[in-house]
Amino acid sequence: MSLNDTVVLEFLHEHDLELPPKALWANLNRHGHDIGYSTVQLRLSKLEDHDLVEKAESGYYQLSGKGEQWLDDEIGIEEMED
């Protein structure tokens, strides 16, 4: 997990949003997070691999139940290892 992963997860949680990558990137930067678009795309892919975010058919991402548990410290990083 990287700092950017935490930023993305916390942002989706705090704002209760479903967003496509470009809108997520724009809103993160609008709220003071200096993060590149390619970084957002990469981190979303990695977070999806670990089931921390879910991607709808529309291409929008949202925080998953497992992502909520991770933010609430109910599961640790070792539980996300392959």
C-alpha positions as CSV (number, residue, x, y, z in Angstrom):
1,M,0.0,0.0,0.0
2,S,1.2,3.5,-0.8
3,L,0.4,6.9,0.5
4,N,-1.6,7.5,-2.7
5,D,-3.7,4.4,-2.1
6,T,-4.7,5.8,1.3
7,V,-5.5,9.2,-0.3
8,V,-7.7,7.6,-2.9
9,L,-9.5,5.3,-0.4
10,E,-10.1,8.1,2.1
11,F,-11.3,10.5,-0.5
12,L,-13.9,8.0,-1.9
13,H,-15.0,7.2,1.7
14,E,-15.2,10.8,3.0
15,H,-17.1,12.1,-0.1
16,D,-19.2,8.9,-0.6
17,L,-18.5,9.0,-4.4
18,E,-18.5,6.8,-7.4
19,L,-16.2,8.3,-10.0
20,P,-14.4,7.4,-13.2
21,P,-10.6,7.8,-13.0
22,K,-10.4,11.2,-14.7
23,A,-13.1,12.8,-12.4
24,L,-11.4,11.2,-9.4
25,W,-8.1,12.7,-10.4
26,A,-9.6,16.2,-11.0
27,N,-11.4,16.1,-7.6
28,L,-8.4,14.9,-5.7
29,N,-6.3,17.8,-7.1
30,R,-9.2,20.3,-6.6
31,H,-9.1,19.3,-2.9
32,G,-5.4,19.9,-2.6
33,H,-3.9,16.4,-3.3
34,D,-1.0,16.7,-5.8
35,I,-1.4,13.4,-7.6
36,G,-1.0,12.7,-11.3
37,Y,-3.7,11.2,-13.6
38,S,-1.5,8.2,-14.5
39,T,-0.9,7.6,-10.7
40,V,-4.6,7.6,-10.1
41,Q,-5.2,5.1,-12.9
42,L,-2.4,2.8,-11.6
43,R,-3.5,3.0,-8.0
44,L,-7.1,2.2,-8.8
45,S,-6.0,-0.8,-10.7
46,K,-3.9,-2.0,-7.7
47,L,-6.7,-1.3,-5.3
48,E,-9.2,-3.2,-7.5
49,D,-6.7,-6.1,-7.5
50,H,-6.9,-6.2,-3.7
51,D,-10.7,-5.8,-3.7
52,L,-10.5,-2.4,-1.9
53,V,-12.4,-0.6,-4.7
54,E,-15.1,-1.9,-7.0
55,K,-15.4,-1.0,-10.7
56,A,-18.9,-0.9,-12.1
57,E,-19.7,-1.6,-15.8
58,S,-19.9,2.1,-16.3
59,G,-16.2,2.4,-15.4
60,Y,-16.9,4.2,-12.2
61,Y,-15.0,3.2,-9.0
62,Q,-16.3,3.1,-5.5
63,L,-15.0,2.0,-2.2
64,S,-15.8,-1.7,-1.5
65,G,-16.8,-3.3,1.8
66,K,-13.2,-4.6,2.2
67,G,-11.9,-1.0,1.6
68,E,-14.2,0.2,4.3
69,Q,-12.8,-2.5,6.6
70,W,-9.3,-1.5,5.8
71,L,-9.9,2.1,6.5
72,D,-11.5,1.1,9.9
73,D,-8.4,-1.0,10.7
74,E,-10.6,-4.1,10.8
75,I,-8.2,-5.9,8.4
76,G,-4.5,-5.5,8.0
77,I,-2.2,-5.4,5.0
78,E,-1.2,-9.1,5.5
79,E,-4.8,-10.1,4.7
80,M,-4.5,-8.4,1.3
81,E,-1.3,-10.2,0.2
82,D,-1.7,-12.7,-2.6
